């Protein structure tokens, strides 16, 4: 496992309500986990599929596996290049399309041959899926020597297909086949912000999901790197954040809400055209824009309306989570521990006095007494104020098509309208790219 960054060694000093915070990655605190979580260990957090040492994105080179799983060819996985993702030709994912994709993933499962791979080390526990993610390497065939990430899950949990899983765990918040089906579909349409699904395998006890390796690990690990909080760090962040905005916006335009966006679920990988993000862990995602009483994701990232409103907009909830990600990237710290009312003094302060006063009150953890208002540029503070707006009706959007016309025929404000985004993003919204 990757060593935990030092910036989380003691969260939120001086706040009585947060005295118990620890130096671990943000845990999961979701409801409706279903019967499966009474049989197996309780879920706590997501599992990144990254590695801290550089290596090429991996494909096995077995065309039957690639076609069955829906991933790219081995050649495209190795080179990091793929055909352009045609943003203007997108169609929304329907329940029938997703069901078909999940069934085809289940039908593509092949026997796991342990002699074909070399096990290097565990990358991360996959607690919510009762297993782990390992760094492995193909030992035989044309891709011998190529490394990949492999999520290992007990088959008694994941079952043999989506229908069997739903029958066993009808109210589970974590749905592994939903994750696999969506990634397969996104690979097939050349969506540029996900890892390649290389193959699904099974032995007598476990199921194995092979994915291309993100060479630079997750954003949680990135946060512990220099530059220190301030102008130089914002300059490094800007192109990464722009990709996050683009990736999540495009998901929404496809009708997919992630609902578990976090530092751990955004990976970085090197490609011939530069550093690119990869979104992972779609097990809590939904094709419904509006849902009722479904609390998903990690406490710090949960939009407050998940706890207070009978129905919420999943796209705007994702935008709030993105705001928490950007805040943490900027200052190597979370803004609060929970968004549930009366659970965290820091969030209560923001709701009562506003985000800008919060920045004037809160001090930089790894600084020399500076307040966050002295560290954030005015443009970034304005962007975060909009993304972290407690009232979802006033929150910034990511520029999704559905928000382009407001109640009076005017588009809702989007992140692309903000000065901080415009500094590196000439024009509105993401640009089609090859990866």
Secondary structure, 3 states (H helix, E strand, C coil): CCCCCHHHCCCCCCCHHHCCCCCCCCCECCCCCCCHHHHCCCCCCCCCCECCCCCCCCCCCCHHHHHHHCCCCHHHHHHCCCCCCCHHHCCCCCHHHHHHHHHHHHHCCEECCHHHEEEEEEEEEEHHHCEEEEEEEECCCCCCCCEEEEEEEEHHHHCCCHHHHHHHCCCCCCCHHHHHHHHHHHHHCCCCCECCEEEEEECCCEEEEEECCECCCEHHHHCCCCCCCCHHHHHHHHHHHHHHHHHHHHHHHCCCECCCCCHHHEEEEEECCEEEEEECCCCCCECCCEEECCCCCEHHHCCCHHHHCCEEEHHHHHHHHHHHHHHHHHHCCCCCCCCCCCCCHHHHHHHHHCHHHHHHHCECCCCCCCEHHHHCCHHHHHHHHHHCCCCHHHCCECCCHHHCCCCCCCCCCEHHHCHHHHCCCCCCCCCCCCC
